[in-house]
Amino acid sequence: MNAKRAIIGVIVIVVLLGAGYIVYQQFLAPQPETETVENVVDPNTISVDTNLDLVTAEGQIVPLRQTTLSFQTGGQLAEVLAAEGDVVEAGAPLLRLDTTDQELAVTQAEAALAQANANLTTANAGLLAAQTGVQAADVAVQAAEANLALVQAGPSAAQIAVSEQGVNVAAAGINQAAGNRALALEGATSAQIQAAEAQLAAAQAQYLATQKQYEPVAQDESADNDVREQARLQLIAAQANVNAAQEALDELRAGPRAAEQTAANSSVAAASSQRDAAAAQLELVKLGAREEQIAVTQAAVDAAQKQSAEAELRVTQAETAVTQAETAVAEAEAALAAAQTALERRTITAPFAATIANIGVKAGEVVSAGAPVVTLADFSGWQVETTDLSEISVVAIEKGFDADVTIDAFPGETLQGTIVEIASSSDVVRGDVTYKVTLDLTNDGQLPLRWGMTAFVSIDTNQ
């Protein structure tokens, strides 16, 4: 009974908790905040009715664009490259500080970069050589391992056949050498001697015939010199043939000389030695590799593998050298860029096409970094900047409003202007909160306006 009551109690508690959570979610839980997107309004495009029909303000004439320049670094002014009143293009050099140190730094940086590039080229060549060495070492390892496998496998039938063929060839060489020796020791045959005698007789007969033809020509004083010379040469040739035939016959009759006999015997001995060597090689092949041969071949494999590992290490070292050389090149390039920037900063150039309004330094003077040295202005058009437009008046106007502008220096002249900018922040002038308003003069009436002239602006707010 007690257990049943306990279970019922647990069920009641769970039901009450669930009901309480539902009530909390429906009526008590705070509602999630919804994001709101606020529209940002440009105050310069909206005017407020302040019951001011006319807003007036004092201002001054300014050029369309102006800037005052200074050096980023200090130093002695070496050159003034323009004069006040000059019209210059954008990028034109105006003033230059002494650049001796900076030019030297650029030269040194260029030399350092050239050396770094040369070192990189050398490092790349070293890497290529190391990679080639690895390839050669790998080939050597493969060859050594293949040779070891052959030695361990023992002689093949083809190797034995080749060695046997070598023995047969050497034996045939003995037979050939013996035959040559027999011919050399045998001497000339009677047929050879008879043939040589016949050749000698023919040569002698030819000589006599040639001599018979030559003598009349030689004795004829009227004969042409060329004909006489040709006959003489024919006689000399016939005599040479007789001498050659006589020498050949004498050699055959004399028989083999001692030197020829010695050479013939040596040929036979050499052929016998070759046959013995071939037979010994055949026996070695049949016996197979000895333990010493296997050990030597294994040592060759070990040496090739060691050389391959050393070649791989050289590649790693070469790659490190290339990386270091590339880093050095990047550092040298950065150093050169910094040196060139430092050199460029020694010269002030015009940021836009303008007229030089003022140069505040002279050549030879020492200039501090950040000190104003030259003022440029674009006098192709004019603007008016107000100096005392109040906070009450500024809310009554907006961009695009037209205005009448009068200049103190030109009484009776009224110019037209249009508001192009209204300052977002204020200035305090003699305790009054003011906002600078900029107007473009849409016509200047060909008046000789000057920077800083006093102007008076009248703006009709009912536009």
Residue, then its C-alpha position, 0 to 999 in steps of 0.5 A: m500500500n505504501a509503495k502504491r502511494a509513493i508512485i501516485g505521489v511521484i506522478v502528481i509531482v511530474v504533472l504539476l511541474g509540466a503544468g507549471y512550465i506551460v504556464y511560465q512559457q505562455f504568460l511569464a517568460p520574457q519575450p525575445e527581443t527583435e532586432t530593429v534596423e535603423n535607417v541612417v539619414d544623411p543630415n546634409t540632404i535634409s533641411v528643417d523649417t526654422n522660419l529663416d527665409l535667408v541664411t547668410a554667412e561670411g567666408q573666404i575664397v579657396p582653390l578647388r584643391q589644396t595641400t601642404l607637403s612635408f618630408q617624411t625624413g629630415g635632412q639638408l635640402a639639396e635641390v629646389l626643382a620648381a618655383e612658386g607660380d609654376v604649374v606642375e603635373a602629378g608626380a613632378p619632383l619639387l624638392r629633394l633632400d641630399t640622397t648620398d647615403q640613400e643612393l649608396a644604400v640602394t647600390q649596396a642592396e642591389a649588389a646584395l640582391a645580385q649576390a643572393n641570386a647568384n647563390l641561389t643559382t649555385a644552390n639550385a645547381g648543387l641540388l640538381a647535381a645531388q639529385t643526379g647523384v641519387q639516380a646514379a647511386d640507385v642504378a649502382v645499387q640495382a646493379a650490385e644487387a642483380n650481380l649478387a643474385l646471379v652469384q648466389a644463383g650459381p652458373s646457368a646452362a647458358q653460361i656453361a655453354v658460353s664457356e664451352q664455346g670459348v674452349n672450342v674456339a681456343a682449340a680451333g685457334i691452336n689448329q689455325a696457328a699450327g697450320n700457319r706455322a707449317l706454311a711458314l716453315e715449309g718455305a716456297t714451293s717450286a711452282q711459286i719460284q717458277a712464277a716469280e722467275a716468270q714475273l722477273a723475265a717479263a719485267q726485264a723484257q718490258y724494261l728492254a722494250t721501254q729502253k729501246q723506245y726511250e733512246p731515240v727520243a733522248q737523242d733527238e734534240s728537236a723532241d719536245n721536252d714533255v715527250r722526252e720527260q715522259a719517256r724517261l719516267q716510263l724507263i724508270a718505272a720499268q727498272a723499278n718493276v725489274n728490281a721488285a720482281q728480283e727481290a721477290l724471287d730472292e726471298l722465295r729462294a732464301g726460304p723462311r727467316a729465323a724471325e718468321q719461324t719464331a713468330a710462327n712458334s709463338s702464335v702456336a704457344a699463345a693459342s695453347s695458352q688461350r685454350d688452357a685459360a678457357a678450359a680453366q674458366l669453364e671449370l670455374v663456371k661449373l664449380g659456381a661461386r665460392e664463399e669469398q666471391i659471395a662475400v665480395t659481391q655482398a660487400a659491393v652491395d653494402a657499399a652501393q647502398k651506403q653511397s645511395a644513403e649518402a647521396e640522399l643526405r646530400v640531396t637533403q642538404a642541397e634542398t636546405a641550401v636552396t631554401q636558405a638561398e631563397t630566403a636570402v633572396a627574399e630578404a635582399e629584395a625586401a632590403l632593396a625595396a626599403a632602400q629604394t623607398a628611403l631614397e624616394r622619400r628624399t624627394i617631394t613630388a606633386p600629388f596632383a596637377a596644381t600650381i605651386a603656391n608657396i615654397g617655405v625652404k631654400a637649398g642648403e637649409v636643414v629640414s625637419a621631418g613633418a615640417p611644411v615646406v611646399t603648398l600646392a593648389d588647383f586654381s582651375g576653379w574656386q570655392v567658398e568656405t564659410t567661417d561663421l555659419s551658426e548651428i541655427s542656420v546650418v539646419a535650414i540648408e542642404k546640399g545642392f542649394d544655390a547661393d549668391v556670393t559677393i566679394d569684398a574686393f569687388p563691390g557690386e559683383t554677385l557670383q553664383g554658388t552651389i553647396v557641395e559640402i556641409a561639415s558634420s562636426s562643428d568649430v567654435v569661433r569666438g565662443d560661437v558654434t559654427y559649421k563650415v559649408t563649402l560652395d562651388l562657384t559656378n561662375d567667377g565673372q572672370l574676376p581676378l580672385r585670390w586665395g583668402m579673399t573675404a566673401f559673403v554668402s546669401i542662401d535662400t532656404n525656400q528651394 
